[in-house]
């Protein structure tokens, strides 16, 4: 998944949080889809590796993907916070996220 698609999915998740019943499965489904869309990462460990070494190898392999995901959420949050700080009362958070989605798609 490229950066643009990841950012669009993150914005979709944030929009769902604003507009949907958070106890429904829509948010869970979107999060699962986002995580499933991360690039496949294989992990190779020695046959005599300890459980701790296997866990560390897995974390090390997934760290770049999770970093990208966290970065996408941080970017969306930062944009939303900046819009809030500018004090535009005529623009809702949902409208702001829609504008971000259009920019991310362009």
N, C-alpha and C positions, 0 to 999 in steps of 0.2 A: 504494500500500500504506500503510495507516495505521500508527501507532506500535504499536498492540496486536499487529497481525499481524506486524510486523517483529520485535518482541520475542519473540513465540512462535517464529518461524523461527530466530532466533538461539539460543534455548534448545534447539531441536531440533538445531541444528548442534553445539552444545557437548555435548549428550547423545550424539550420534553419535560425537564424538571420544572420549568416555569408553567407549563400548560396542562400537564397530565396529572392524574392521580398517581402519586409516587408509590402507592401500594400495588398498583397494577403491574403486569409483566412487561409493559412496553419499554420501560427504562432498563430492566434486566435484559430484555431481548436485544436492545440496542448496544448495551455494554458488551454482551457476549459476542455480538457480531463484530464490534470494533476489535476486541481482543483476538477473535478468530482471524481477522483480517491482517493481523501483524505478520510480518514475514516469518516463514518457517525457519527455525534455528535448530541445528542438530548439535548434540553434545556428545563428545567422545571422552570416555574416561577409561582408565586402566581397569582390567578385570579384578584387580585386588584393591580397588579404590574403597576407601571408607565411606560410609553414608555422608559424613560431613564433606568429604571431597566431592562427592556427586552433587550435593546441594550447592556447593560453592561453584562448581563448573556450570551448573544450570543457571545460577544467578548471574555469573559472569557473561554467559552467552545471551541471556535475555536483557541485560542491563541497557544496551543501546536502544532496543525497541521500546522498553518501558520509559526510557529517557525521552524519546521522541513523543510518546503518548503524553507524558507529563508536561512536556514543553508545549504541546498543542492545547492542553487544558489551561496552562498558565497564560499563553498568548490570548486565548479567548477571554479569560478572566480579566486580564490587563486591559484589553480593549473595552470591555464592559465597564470596568472601574473608571477608566478615563472618560468615557461618555457620561457616567454618573457625576464625576467631578466637574465636568463642564456645565452641569446643571441645566440640561435641556429638559424641562418638565413636560414638553409636548411629545417626547419620544419615550415610549415604554421600553422596558428591557427586552421584550420579545421583538419589537421593531428594530432595536439595536442589533440583536442577534441575527435577524433577517438581513440587515445591511451587511453584517460581517460575512454571512454566508454568500451573499452575492459577490463581495470582494474576493473571498477565498476561491470562489468558482471561476472568477475571471482570469 
